Amino acid sequence: MSIAASRSRLIALTRELAQHWQTTREAWTDAKRDEFERTYLVNLFTAVDRAGNALEQLDEVVTRVRRDCE
């Protein structure tokens, strides 16, 4: 699987998770929900955004290296 494809898959799966979380969030209405969201999901979504950016940059570098080696 290419870097770009991996990035796309990561982003798509994270969007799917966010949609499921929104559904869960509507049903789970106590303080533990907010704690769970702050502890795990906020950090996860932030990390995925950073990873997506890093993967995009890495894909650009790998593309340049391949082009230079031809």
N, CA, C and O atoms as a DFTB+ gen file, in Angstrom:
280 C
 N C O
     1  1       0.847      -1.168       0.000
     2  2       0.000       0.000       0.000
     3  2       0.897       1.237       0.000
     4  3       1.872       1.304       0.749
     5  1       0.571       2.194      -0.826
     6  2       1.378       3.407      -0.929
     7  2       1.168       4.303       0.297
     8  3       0.230       4.121       1.073
     9  1       2.053       5.252       0.438
    10  2       1.942       6.199       1.551
    11  2       0.654       7.008       1.412
    12  3      -0.066       7.210       2.390
    13  1       0.371       7.465       0.210
    14  2      -0.843       8.258      -0.017
    15  2      -2.095       7.446       0.291
    16  3      -3.048       7.960       0.877
    17  1      -2.090       6.185      -0.102
    18  2      -3.236       5.315       0.171
    19  2      -3.377       5.067       1.673
    20  3      -4.489       5.042       2.202
    21  1      -2.270       4.888       2.340
    22  2      -2.305       4.691       3.800
    23  2      -2.847       5.930       4.501
    24  3      -3.646       5.833       5.433
    25  1      -2.402       7.089       4.040
    26  2      -2.886       8.354       4.605
    27  2      -4.391       8.479       4.401
    28  3      -5.121       8.833       5.327
    29  1      -4.844       8.193       3.207
    30  2      -6.276       8.285       2.902
    31  2      -7.085       7.331       3.768
    32  3      -8.152       7.679       4.275
    33  1      -6.561       6.130       3.927
    34  2      -7.264       5.140       4.764
    35  2      -7.319       5.594       6.210
    36  3      -8.361       5.480       6.856
    37  1      -6.219       6.102       6.724
    38  2      -6.174       6.600       8.098
    39  2      -7.199       7.710       8.306
    40  3      -7.928       7.709       9.298
    41  1      -7.254       8.646       7.378
    42  2      -8.193       9.759       7.491
    43  2      -9.635       9.267       7.400
    44  3     -10.490       9.711       8.166
    45  1      -9.904       8.366       6.482
    46  2     -11.264       7.840       6.322
    47  2     -11.717       7.091       7.572
    48  3     -12.849       7.257       8.027
    49  1     -10.834       6.273       8.118
    50  2     -11.194       5.525       9.326
    51  2     -11.383       6.441      10.519
    52  3     -12.227       6.182      11.376
    53  1     -10.609       7.503      10.579
    54  2     -10.757       8.460      11.674
    55  2     -12.077       9.216      11.546
    56  3     -12.747       9.471      12.547
    57  1     -12.446       9.570      10.337
    58  2     -13.754      10.216      10.123
    59  2     -14.889       9.284      10.531
    60  3     -15.868       9.711      11.143
    61  1     -14.747       8.020      10.189
    62  2     -15.764       7.035      10.569
    63  2     -15.855       6.928      12.090
    64  3     -16.949       6.889      12.653
    65  1     -14.707       6.881      12.741
    66  2     -14.684       6.849      14.206
    67  2     -15.362       8.085      14.783
    68  3     -16.131       7.977      15.738
    69  1     -15.089       9.247      14.222
    70  2     -15.693      10.494      14.706
    71  2     -17.218      10.451      14.563
    72  3     -17.940      10.935      15.435
    73  1     -17.696       9.879      13.475
    74  2     -19.143       9.752      13.284
    75  2     -19.751       8.817      14.324
    76  3     -20.804       9.107      14.892
    77  1     -19.084       7.700      14.568
    78  2     -19.571       6.759      15.580
    79  2     -19.515       7.404      16.964
    80  3     -20.417       7.223      17.782
    81  1     -18.454       8.152      17.211
    82  2     -18.346       8.820      18.503
    83  2     -19.486       9.819      18.683
    84  3     -20.035       9.928      19.779
    85  1     -19.849      10.540      17.647
    86  2     -20.937      11.508      17.759
    87  2     -22.236      10.810      18.151
    88  3     -22.990      11.313      18.983
    89  1     -22.492       9.656      17.551
    90  2     -23.683       8.877      17.897
    91  2     -23.614       8.422      19.354
    92  3     -24.595       8.520      20.091
    93  1     -22.463       7.930      19.755
    94  2     -22.273       7.477      21.134
    95  2     -22.406       8.645      22.094
    96  3     -23.011       8.516      23.158
    97  1     -21.845       9.775      21.722
    98  2     -21.861      10.974      22.565
    99  2     -23.289      11.415      22.892
   100  3     -23.569      11.882      23.996
   101  1     -24.175      11.260      21.927
   102  2     -25.568      11.657      22.126
   103  2     -26.284      10.747      23.135
   104  3     -27.214      11.179      23.817
   105  1     -25.842       9.489      23.223
   106  2     -26.470       8.545      24.142
   107  2     -25.783       8.494      25.507
   108  3     -26.415       8.168      26.512
   109  1     -24.518       8.809      25.539
   110  2     -23.719       8.728      26.776
   111  2     -23.562      10.150      27.296
   112  3     -22.775      10.931      26.761
   113  1     -24.309      10.481      28.334
   114  2     -24.410      11.888      28.721
   115  2     -23.910      12.203      30.132
   116  3     -24.379      13.158      30.751
   117  1     -22.973      11.422      30.643
   118  2     -22.464      11.752      31.973
   119  2     -21.056      12.339      31.894
   120  3     -20.496      12.498      30.810
   121  1     -20.502      12.655      33.049
   122  2     -19.175      13.286      33.105
   123  2     -18.085      12.362      32.575
   124  3     -17.079      12.838      32.048
   125  1     -18.265      11.058      32.703
   126  2     -17.260      10.112      32.207
   127  2     -17.110      10.199      30.687
   128  3     -16.027       9.974      30.147
   129  1     -18.199      10.524      30.011
   130  2     -18.130      10.703      28.555
   131  2     -17.160      11.829      28.216
   132  3     -16.293      11.686      27.353
   133  1     -17.322      12.941      28.906
   134  2     -16.445      14.086      28.645
   135  2     -15.001      13.773      29.009
   136  3     -14.074      14.181      28.311
   137  1     -14.819      13.054      30.094
   138  2     -13.469      12.653      30.512
   139  2     -12.845      11.727      29.466
   140  3     -11.681      11.893      29.099
   141  1     -13.617      10.759      28.993
   142  2     -13.131       9.842      27.960
   143  2     -12.742      10.613      26.702
   144  3     -11.691      10.366      26.111
   145  1     -13.592      11.541      26.304
   146  2     -13.326      12.321      25.097
   147  2     -12.037      13.133      25.251
   148  3     -11.194      13.140      24.353
   149  1     -11.887      13.811      26.381
   150  2     -10.678      14.612      26.612
   151  2      -9.433      13.750      26.705
   152  3      -8.388      14.101      26.157
   153  1      -9.538      12.626      27.396
   154  2      -8.383      11.770      27.644
   155  2      -7.921      11.034      26.396
   156  3      -6.720      10.911      26.153
   157  1      -8.856      10.553      25.618
   158  2      -8.489       9.687      24.498
   159  2      -8.744      10.293      23.116
   160  3      -7.841      10.330      22.280
   161  1      -9.927      10.751      22.883
   162  2     -10.300      11.114      21.515
   163  2      -9.699      12.432      21.046
   164  3      -9.266      12.531      19.897
   165  1      -9.663      13.421      21.887
   166  2      -9.065      14.695      21.478
   167  2      -7.609      14.464      21.090
   168  3      -7.151      14.944      20.054
   169  1      -6.887      13.725      21.929
   170  2      -5.484      13.422      21.626
   171  2      -5.358      12.577      20.360
   172  3      -4.467      12.809      19.542
   173  1      -6.239      11.611      20.201
   174  2      -6.193      10.746      19.023
   175  2      -6.424      11.549      17.747
   176  3      -5.671      11.416      16.782
   177  1      -7.462      12.380      17.742
   178  2      -7.768      13.155      16.543
   179  2      -6.644      14.134      16.219
   180  3      -6.333      14.357      15.049
   181  1      -6.042      14.711      17.233
   182  2      -4.903      15.608      17.024
   183  2      -3.718      14.843      16.439
   184  3      -3.065      15.312      15.507
   185  1      -3.448      13.667      16.992
   186  2      -2.333      12.847      16.507
   187  2      -2.561      12.394      15.066
   188  3      -1.620      12.361      14.272
   189  1      -3.781      12.050      14.728
   190  2      -4.085      11.629      13.359
   191  2      -3.890      12.796      12.394
   192  3      -3.365      12.606      11.297
   193  1      -4.305      13.995      12.787
   194  2      -4.075      15.165      11.926
   195  2      -2.584      15.366      11.667
   196  3      -2.165      15.596      10.533
   197  1      -1.797      15.274      12.728
   198  2      -0.349      15.436      12.581
   199  2       0.246      14.328      11.723
   200  3       1.092      14.582      10.865
   201  1      -0.200      13.102      11.960
   202  2       0.305      11.969      11.179
   203  2      -0.069      12.128       9.709
   204  3       0.737      11.832       8.827
   205  1      -1.284      12.592       9.443
   206  2      -1.715      12.813       8.062
   207  2      -0.828      13.821       7.361
   208  3      -0.444      13.627       6.208
   209  1      -0.502      14.904       8.063
   210  2       0.398      15.913       7.490
   211  2       1.791      15.338       7.256
   212  3       2.404      15.579       6.216
   213  1       2.284      14.579       8.227
   214  2       3.616      13.973       8.092
   215  2       3.643      12.972       6.938
   216  3       4.613      12.924       6.182
   217  1       2.589      12.180       6.800
   218  2       2.533      11.216       5.708
   219  2       2.484      11.916       4.350
   220  3       3.079      11.441       3.383
   221  1       1.785      13.026       4.279
   222  2       1.738      13.786       3.028
   223  2       3.135      14.308       2.665
   224  3       3.557      14.223       1.512
   225  1       3.839      14.844       3.655
   226  2       5.196      15.334       3.414
   227  2       6.130      14.191       3.030
   228  3       6.956      14.333       2.129
   229  1       5.994      13.066       3.712
   230  2       6.831      11.908       3.409
   231  2       6.574      11.415       1.994
   232  3       7.510      11.054       1.280
   233  1       5.323      11.398       1.591
   234  2       4.980      10.970       0.235
   235  2       5.624      11.891      -0.799
   236  3       6.109      11.428      -1.831
   237  1       5.630      13.195      -0.521
   238  2       6.273      14.143      -1.434
   239  2       7.773      13.886      -1.531
   240  3       8.342      13.939      -2.621
   241  1       8.410      13.611      -0.411
   242  2       9.852      13.336      -0.398
   243  2      10.157      12.059      -1.168
   244  3      11.072      12.027      -1.991
   245  1       9.395      11.017      -0.901
   246  2       9.621       9.741      -1.587
   247  2       9.409       9.908      -3.095
   248  3      10.159       9.343      -3.890
   249  1       8.411      10.666      -3.484
   250  2       8.159      10.917      -4.905
   251  2       9.347      11.634      -5.546
   252  3       9.772      11.277      -6.645
   253  1       9.884      12.650      -4.854
   254  2      11.055      13.367      -5.380
   255  2      12.274      12.445      -5.485
   256  3      13.009      12.494      -6.471
   257  1      12.482      11.618      -4.481
   258  2      13.618      10.702      -4.494
   259  2      13.499       9.731      -5.667
   260  3      14.472       9.487      -6.380
   261  1      12.316       9.185      -5.860
   262  2      12.117       8.264      -6.985
   263  2      12.384       8.959      -8.315
   264  3      13.039       8.409      -9.200
   265  1      11.867      10.170      -8.437
   266  2      12.059      10.938      -9.683
   267  2      13.541      11.234      -9.908
   268  3      14.032      11.138     -11.032
   269  1      14.250      11.595      -8.839
   270  2      15.680      11.897      -8.960
   271  2      16.509      10.671      -9.292
   272  3      17.574      10.786      -9.898
   273  1      16.032       9.504      -8.903
   274  2      16.798       8.268      -9.133
   275  2      16.521       7.661     -10.502
   276  3      17.156       6.676     -10.879
   277  1      15.610       8.217     -11.229
   278  2      15.296       7.668     -12.561
   279  2      16.286       8.116     -13.603
   280  3      16.164       7.744     -14.770
